[in-house]
Structures are given as C-alpha cells and as structure tokens.
Amino acid sequence: MRILIAEDEKNLNKILVSRLTAEHYSVDACFDGQEALDYLAGAEYDAVVLDIMMPVMDGLTVLRKIRARDRSLPVLLLTARDSIEDRVAGLDAGANDYLVKPFAVEELLARIRVMLRKPDQSGEGNCLTVGDLTLCTDTHRVTRAGREISLSGKEYTLLRYMMQNQGIVLSRDKLEQHIWNYDFAGGSNVIDVYIRYLRRKIDEGHEKKLIHTVRGAGYVLRAE
C-alpha cells in the first residue's frame, strides 16, 4: 500500500516515514501543499496524511483540490488546532479522519488501518481472509490452513494489497504503483519475481491455488 505524507515539520515527517515504512507501507513524503499535489498527479496512492498548516498551499486547499477529482482517496488531516470549528471545517472539506497534534504514532497507524479497510473485504477486525489464507495487519501474521508463513517485507506488502483487492485483476503496473515509492529502481519484471516468491510460500503444496495469472491483464488473488 502506498501512502503520501505531507507534513512541513521535518522531524515529524521523518518519524512518520520511518514508522510507516517499518509497517511495510511504501511511503513518499513532501513538505508543502503544492508539492503534495505534484506527487498526487504523478502516482496512485492508497491514502494521504495531510498537515493543515503548510507553506505554499495549506492542507484544506489541497484537500479540496483532491476531492474535486477524487472522492474516494482516504485522507487523514493533521493539525495543531483542536477546536470543534476546525474539525468540522476539515471534515466538511472531505477528510476521512482528523488527528490533533501531539498524537501517538500508534493511534495514527490504527486510524490508517481503519481508513484502508474496505467494507466488502472478507475477514474481521484487522485480519483479511481469502479461502484458508489469513493475514492480520496489526500483527503481520500470515497463515494458511493454520500454518504460519514467513514473508519478507515486500512479499507481505504485495500479499496484503492483493488480499485487500481480492477478486480484482491487478495489472503489473498497478501493483508496482501501489507497492513501491519514487525511490524504487528495480527491473521491469520485479512484480513477476515477487509473485513467484509468493506462489512458492502461499500455494505450493496446496491443491487449491489462490494466486492466478490472467493472461495479458495481470494477477488476481481469489479462492475458487
């Protein structure tokens, strides 16, 4: 899952990037509102963490511009203002959630998990389920038929994204957009390589396969 952090406090920005990266999110970061719009114009994101008080363009203006073209992108606002009027203004502008500084990073992570949770995905709470495969986003524990599976960071990120979009055919380009950030400099077949890794760990030894290739279109995770 790919997240954009727009926060002009450099220390906080660095902390958020570090913690989100440790949680296996792909993260891009910027320090002003116009730069945030530039990032959003150049890539697909699964969520945005947006500070309200930023130079060049404030967060509410950025949010309104986002909502003018995308009603579904999850956006969490950060602000030092905690009045009811400020919260209402942020929510009315189209924010999905609102967090007042100072805040615990664990709370931010929990709110992001909630924003990214899709109403039609299988599973309960912070766990996703496809067939006998289960992934819990809070503990990063992955099991199939009760057997725990050890995944690398990128394998986990790719599997989580596919499980959150189970039943949907995802192109290689879309997978790459949502799994890697702008710093990535991998080869053109990197998605195929990681799908191969996942198949060995997820499907090998099981009669029912969960990861399927759709020729000419991409990959899909589904229980058949």
C-alpha positions as CSV (number, residue, x, y, z in Angstrom):
1,M,0.0,0.0,0.0
2,R,1.4,3.4,-1.0
3,I,0.9,6.4,1.3
4,L,1.8,10.1,0.8
5,I,2.9,12.1,3.9
6,A,2.6,15.9,3.5
7,E,3.9,17.5,6.7
8,D,6.2,20.5,6.9
9,E,7.6,19.7,10.4
10,K,10.8,17.9,9.2
11,N,11.3,15.8,12.4
12,L,7.7,14.6,12.5
13,N,7.8,13.9,8.8
14,K,10.9,11.8,9.2
15,I,9.3,9.9,12.2
16,L,6.1,9.2,10.2
17,V,8.0,7.9,7.2
18,S,10.2,5.7,9.4
19,R,7.2,4.1,11.2
20,L,5.1,3.6,8.2
21,T,8.0,2.1,6.3
22,A,8.5,-0.3,9.3
23,E,4.8,-1.3,8.9
24,H,5.6,-2.3,5.3
25,Y,3.9,0.7,3.6
26,S,5.5,2.3,0.6
27,V,5.9,6.0,1.5
28,D,6.6,9.2,-0.3
29,A,7.0,12.4,1.7
30,C,6.9,16.2,1.0
31,F,6.8,19.4,3.0
32,D,4.3,21.8,1.3
33,G,0.9,21.7,-0.3
34,Q,1.9,22.3,-3.9
35,E,4.5,19.5,-3.7
36,A,1.7,17.2,-2.4
37,L,-0.4,17.9,-5.4
38,D,2.6,17.3,-7.7
39,Y,3.1,13.9,-6.1
40,L,-0.6,13.0,-6.4
41,A,-0.6,14.0,-10.1
42,G,2.3,11.6,-10.7
43,A,1.3,8.4,-8.9
44,E,-1.6,6.4,-7.4
45,Y,-1.8,6.4,-3.6
46,D,-3.9,4.4,-1.2
47,A,-4.1,7.1,1.4
48,V,-2.8,10.6,2.2
49,V,-1.7,12.0,5.6
50,L,-2.1,15.8,5.2
51,D,-1.0,18.5,7.6
52,I,-3.3,21.6,7.5
53,M,-0.7,24.3,8.2
54,M,1.8,24.0,5.4
55,P,3.6,26.6,3.3
56,V,2.9,27.4,-0.4
57,M,-0.6,25.8,-0.1
58,D,-2.5,24.9,3.1
59,G,-3.8,21.4,3.7
60,L,-7.5,22.3,3.4
61,T,-6.9,23.8,-0.1
62,V,-5.0,20.7,-1.1
63,L,-7.9,18.5,0.2
64,R,-10.5,20.5,-1.7
65,K,-8.4,20.0,-4.9
66,I,-8.1,16.3,-4.2
67,R,-11.9,16.0,-3.7
68,A,-12.6,17.9,-6.9
69,R,-11.1,14.9,-8.9
70,D,-11.2,12.0,-6.4
71,R,-14.0,11.4,-3.9
72,S,-12.7,8.0,-2.7
73,L,-9.0,8.6,-1.8
74,P,-8.7,8.3,2.0
75,V,-7.3,11.5,3.6
76,L,-6.3,12.0,7.2
77,L,-5.7,15.5,8.4
78,L,-3.1,16.5,10.9
79,T,-3.4,19.8,12.8
80,A,-2.4,21.6,16.0
81,R,-5.9,23.1,16.1
82,D,-8.4,21.2,18.3
83,S,-11.5,23.4,18.2
84,I,-14.8,22.0,17.1
85,E,-15.0,24.5,14.3
86,D,-11.6,23.4,12.9
87,R,-12.6,19.8,13.0
88,V,-15.9,20.5,11.3
89,A,-14.1,22.5,8.6
90,G,-11.7,19.7,7.9
91,L,-14.4,17.0,7.7
92,D,-16.7,19.3,5.6
93,A,-13.8,19.7,3.1
94,G,-13.7,16.0,2.6
95,A,-11.4,14.5,5.2
96,N,-12.0,10.9,6.3
97,D,-10.4,11.4,9.7
98,Y,-8.8,14.1,11.8
99,L,-5.9,13.9,14.3
100,V,-4.8,16.6,16.6
101,K,-1.1,17.2,17.4
102,P,0.6,16.0,19.5
103,F,-0.6,12.4,18.9
104,A,0.7,8.9,19.5
105,V,2.1,7.3,16.3
106,E,0.3,4.1,17.2
107,E,-3.0,5.9,17.0
108,L,-2.1,7.2,13.6
109,L,-1.3,3.7,12.4
110,A,-4.6,2.4,13.7
111,R,-6.5,5.2,12.0
112,I,-4.7,4.5,8.7
113,R,-5.6,0.8,9.0
114,V,-9.3,1.7,9.5
115,M,-9.2,4.1,6.5
116,L,-7.7,1.4,4.3
117,R,-10.2,-1.3,5.4
118,K,-12.7,-1.9,2.6
119,P,-16.3,-2.7,3.6
120,D,-16.6,-5.7,1.3
121,Q,-13.3,-7.5,2.2
122,S,-13.5,-10.9,3.9
123,G,-12.3,-11.1,7.5
124,E,-12.9,-9.5,10.8
125,G,-11.2,-6.6,12.5
126,N,-7.6,-6.2,11.3
127,C,-7.5,-9.7,9.7
128,L,-8.1,-10.4,6.0
129,T,-9.2,-13.8,4.8
130,V,-9.2,-15.5,1.3
131,G,-10.1,-19.2,1.5
132,D,-7.9,-20.7,4.2
133,L,-5.4,-17.8,3.9
134,T,-5.4,-15.2,6.7
135,L,-3.3,-12.0,7.1
136,C,-3.6,-9.9,10.2
137,T,-2.4,-6.3,9.6
138,D,-1.8,-5.4,13.2
139,T,0.5,-8.4,14.0
140,H,1.7,-9.0,10.4
141,R,0.9,-12.7,11.0
142,V,0.1,-14.7,7.8
143,T,-1.2,-18.3,8.0
144,R,-2.6,-20.8,5.5
145,A,-4.6,-23.7,6.8
146,G,-3.3,-22.9,10.2
147,R,0.4,-23.0,9.2
148,E,2.3,-19.8,9.8
149,I,4.1,-18.4,6.7
150,S,7.2,-16.2,6.9
151,L,7.3,-13.4,4.4
152,S,9.8,-10.6,3.5
153,G,8.6,-7.0,3.8
154,K,7.8,-6.7,0.1
155,E,6.2,-10.1,-0.1
156,Y,3.9,-9.1,2.8
157,T,3.1,-5.7,1.3
158,L,2.3,-7.3,-2.1
159,L,0.1,-10.0,-0.5
160,R,-1.7,-7.5,1.7
161,Y,-2.6,-5.3,-1.3
162,M,-3.8,-8.3,-3.3
163,M,-5.9,-9.6,-0.4
164,Q,-7.4,-6.1,0.1
165,N,-8.3,-6.3,-3.6
166,Q,-9.3,-10.0,-3.7
167,G,-11.2,-11.0,-6.8
168,I,-9.9,-7.9,-8.7
169,V,-7.5,-8.4,-11.6
170,L,-4.4,-6.2,-10.9
171,S,-2.1,-5.2,-13.7
172,R,1.7,-5.3,-13.2
173,D,1.8,-1.5,-13.5
174,K,-0.9,-1.1,-10.8
175,L,0.8,-3.4,-8.4
176,E,4.1,-1.6,-8.9
177,Q,2.5,1.8,-8.4
178,H,1.0,0.7,-5.0
179,I,3.9,-1.3,-3.7
180,W,7.0,0.8,-4.4
181,N,7.7,4.6,-4.0
182,Y,9.6,7.0,-6.2
183,D,12.9,5.8,-4.9
184,F,12.4,2.4,-6.4
185,A,14.8,1.4,-9.2
186,G,14.0,-2.2,-9.9
187,G,13.8,-4.2,-13.1
188,S,10.8,-4.4,-15.4
189,N,9.9,-8.0,-14.2
190,V,10.0,-7.2,-10.5
191,I,6.3,-8.0,-10.0
192,D,6.7,-11.4,-11.7
193,V,9.6,-12.2,-9.5
194,Y,7.7,-11.4,-6.3
195,I,4.6,-13.2,-7.5
196,R,6.8,-16.2,-8.0
197,Y,8.1,-15.9,-4.4
198,L,4.5,-15.7,-3.0
199,R,3.3,-18.7,-5.0
200,R,6.1,-20.8,-3.5
201,K,5.1,-19.8,0.0
202,I,1.3,-19.5,-0.4
203,D,0.3,-22.0,-3.0
204,E,3.0,-24.7,-3.1
205,G,1.7,-27.9,-1.6
206,H,-1.9,-26.9,-1.7
207,E,-4.4,-28.4,-4.2
208,K,-6.4,-25.2,-4.4
209,K,-4.3,-22.3,-5.7
210,L,-5.1,-18.7,-4.6
211,I,-2.8,-16.6,-6.9
212,H,-3.9,-16.7,-10.5
213,T,-2.5,-15.3,-13.7
214,V,-4.8,-13.6,-16.1
215,R,-3.0,-13.7,-19.4
216,G,-2.5,-10.2,-20.8
217,A,-4.0,-8.5,-17.8
218,G,-2.1,-9.3,-14.6
219,Y,-2.7,-11.2,-11.4
220,V,-5.7,-11.9,-9.1
221,L,-6.0,-13.4,-5.7
222,R,-9.1,-15.5,-5.2
223,A,-10.4,-18.7,-3.8
224,E,-12.0,-20.8,-6.5
